[in-house]
Amino acid sequence: MKNLFKLLFAFTITAATFTSCVDDKEIFDPEAQLALEKPIIESYVEQHYPNAQQYENSGLWYEIIEPGEPASYEYDIKDTLNQKWIFAEGIINYKGKLVADGTVFDQTKDITKGDTIPVYMSLNTGQASVITAWIYAFSPKTLIVDEKNIDLGIIFTNGAQNGAKFRIITPSQYAYGNSTQGKIPANSPLDFEVEVLKMRDFDPKRND
């Protein structure tokens, strides 16, 4: 498994383990939950997306629907607050569904304008603006940090580009874990379809 993938996986497991208890006695076991969800996701993918493929044995599945325009956006590493960050922002159309029953829990309201979504993460702590699955989906497969190669993305060699369209099906481990988020129940594998209208650098001062 890729080094940074393992690092973030461990970070997520640690956070979930120390913040989640059942009846204040039983510690939540994210690895056991992941093992439970893998066959559910596999069955779902086989039924709906025969062209999707799994990233190693992570339980994450993806499908490239449209590859996008080559070299239309370059992902850079920035030094901020004594940390190294990957900073990007996507203007996208997306739809999110529950793997359990196909319920759409969220989607872009106006596909002519899209939704503006910051996609950034600290390479030091794993702190991110979106769920881990989206970081893996958008990021380049390899980033150069201090003259070292860091593996991060799982779908696109150079990261998601303008015009790219893809699907990522994720275990709850790389989404919201055992927390309920609005219409998303705890421990929910999720299915996202994303169309990238435009990628650009993230600027917190931008108003548009």
Number of C-alpha atoms within 10 A of each C-alpha: 11 12 11 15 18 12 16 19 16 12 15 18 18 13 12 20 16 10 10 18 14 8 7 7 8 9 14 17 15 21 12 9 16 19 13 12 20 18 12 15 22 18 12 18 20 12 9 9 15 10 11 19 19 17 13 11 9 17 23 25 24 23 18 18 15 14 15 20 12 14 11 14 17 15 19 14 18 14 10 9 8 8 13 17 22 20 21 22 18 23 18 23 22 20 16 21 20 19 22 13 8 12 14 16 13 15 17 15 12 9 13 10 12 19 18 15 16 20 21 22 23 19 19 12 13 17 15 18 15 14 17 21 23 20 21 21 22 28 27 23 18 17 21 11 14 9 7 9 11 18 18 24 24 24 24 20 14 19 26 30 28 22 18 23 21 24 23 23 29 26 27 24 26 24 21 21 24 21 15 12 11 9 11 19 15 15 19 23 27 26 25 22 19 22 25 22 21 19 26 17 17 16 11 8 6 6 5 4
